Amino acid sequence: MRVRKEDMPIAMELPVATFRVIDWDTMSVAFVKLDAGVDATPLLEGLPGDKCQCPHWGYILEGAVHVRYTSGEQEICQAGEMFYWPAGHTVWVKEDTSFLEFSPREALKKVYDHIGTKLASK
């Protein structure tokens, strides 16, 4: 299977972020673009530990993603780096950033559904 990022369906579009996602078997493949200053933390409130409960594997194409884990540990994943973020994390960016992300389909759907509910209530 293969796909061009431009041909991936938009799963979620916000004024400051675009999430293009396609499901392949039990995995979801995402191309994510975030504008400088985006912080996912408020959108994750209400999930266990107020953190994303979906693990992600991926590659940072441009920019950098700041990650905070349930343990309090923090790291910065930068352009050109591969990453693994286990369940129990939040992310934010200080500059325009894009990355590819591979996640278990059902776990990602739960997070996106939660975010959709949060956005609908605003």
C-alpha positions as CSV (number, residue, x, y, z in Angstrom):
1,M,0.0,0.0,0.0
2,R,1.1,3.5,-0.7
3,V,-0.3,7.0,-0.7
4,R,0.8,10.6,-1.3
5,K,0.3,12.8,1.7
6,E,-1.9,15.2,-0.4
7,D,-4.3,12.3,-1.2
8,M,-4.8,11.3,2.5
9,P,-8.2,12.2,3.9
10,I,-8.3,15.0,6.4
11,A,-9.4,13.4,9.7
12,M,-9.2,16.7,11.7
13,E,-8.6,20.3,10.6
14,L,-8.2,23.2,13.0
15,P,-7.1,26.7,12.2
16,V,-3.7,25.8,13.6
17,A,-3.4,22.1,12.7
18,T,-4.2,19.5,10.1
19,F,-4.3,15.8,10.6
20,R,-4.4,13.6,7.5
21,V,-5.0,10.0,8.3
22,I,-5.4,6.7,6.5
23,D,-6.0,3.3,8.0
24,W,-4.0,0.4,6.9
25,D,-5.1,-2.9,8.6
26,T,-4.9,-2.3,12.3
27,M,-2.6,0.8,12.0
28,S,-3.4,4.4,11.2
29,V,-0.8,6.4,9.3
30,A,-1.0,10.2,9.8
31,F,0.6,13.3,8.3
32,V,0.4,16.0,10.9
33,K,1.1,19.7,10.4
34,L,1.1,22.0,13.4
35,D,1.5,25.8,13.5
36,A,4.0,27.4,15.8
37,G,2.5,27.6,19.4
38,V,0.1,24.6,19.2
39,D,-0.3,22.8,22.5
40,A,-2.3,19.6,22.6
41,T,-2.5,19.6,26.4
42,P,-5.9,21.3,26.9
43,L,-7.5,19.0,24.3
44,L,-6.3,15.9,26.2
45,E,-7.9,16.9,29.5
46,G,-10.3,14.3,30.6
47,L,-8.3,11.4,29.3
48,P,-6.5,9.2,31.9
49,G,-3.8,11.4,33.4
50,D,-4.9,14.1,31.0
51,K,-2.5,12.6,28.5
52,C,-2.8,10.9,25.1
53,Q,-3.3,7.2,25.7
54,C,-2.2,6.1,22.2
55,P,1.3,5.1,21.4
56,H,2.9,6.6,18.3
57,W,6.0,5.8,16.1
58,G,7.1,8.3,13.6
59,Y,9.5,10.7,11.9
60,I,9.8,14.5,12.3
61,L,9.9,16.1,8.9
62,E,10.3,19.8,10.0
63,G,10.4,21.7,13.2
64,A,10.4,20.1,16.6
65,V,7.9,18.5,19.0
66,H,8.2,18.9,22.7
67,V,6.9,15.9,24.6
68,R,6.0,15.5,28.3
69,Y,5.2,12.1,29.7
70,T,3.1,11.0,32.7
71,S,6.3,10.5,34.6
72,G,7.1,14.3,34.2
73,E,10.1,13.5,31.9
74,Q,10.3,15.7,28.9
75,E,12.2,15.5,25.6
76,I,12.3,17.3,22.3
77,C,12.1,15.4,19.0
78,Q,13.6,17.4,16.1
79,A,13.5,17.3,12.3
80,G,15.4,14.3,11.0
81,E,14.7,12.1,14.1
82,M,12.5,9.1,14.5
83,F,10.4,8.8,17.6
84,Y,8.4,6.5,19.8
85,W,5.9,8.1,22.2
86,P,4.3,5.5,24.5
87,A,0.8,6.0,25.9
88,G,0.7,8.8,28.5
89,H,2.1,11.9,26.8
90,T,1.2,15.4,25.6
91,V,2.9,17.4,22.9
92,W,3.4,21.1,21.9
93,V,5.4,22.9,19.3
94,K,7.2,26.3,19.3
95,E,7.7,26.5,15.5
96,D,5.8,25.2,12.5
97,T,6.2,21.5,12.5
98,S,5.2,18.4,10.5
99,F,5.7,14.7,11.0
100,L,4.6,11.3,10.0
101,E,3.0,9.1,12.7
102,F,2.1,5.5,12.9
103,S,-0.4,4.4,15.6
104,P,-2.8,1.6,16.5
105,R,-6.0,2.4,14.7
106,E,-8.5,1.9,17.6
107,A,-6.4,3.7,20.2
108,L,-6.0,6.7,17.9
109,K,-9.7,6.8,17.1
110,K,-10.4,7.1,20.9
111,V,-8.1,10.1,21.2
112,Y,-9.5,11.8,18.1
113,D,-13.1,11.2,19.3
114,H,-12.2,12.7,22.6
115,I,-10.6,15.8,20.9
116,G,-13.6,16.1,18.7
117,T,-15.9,16.1,21.7
118,K,-13.8,18.8,23.4
119,L,-13.8,21.0,20.3
120,A,-17.6,20.6,19.9
121,S,-18.2,21.8,23.4
122,K,-16.3,25.0,22.9
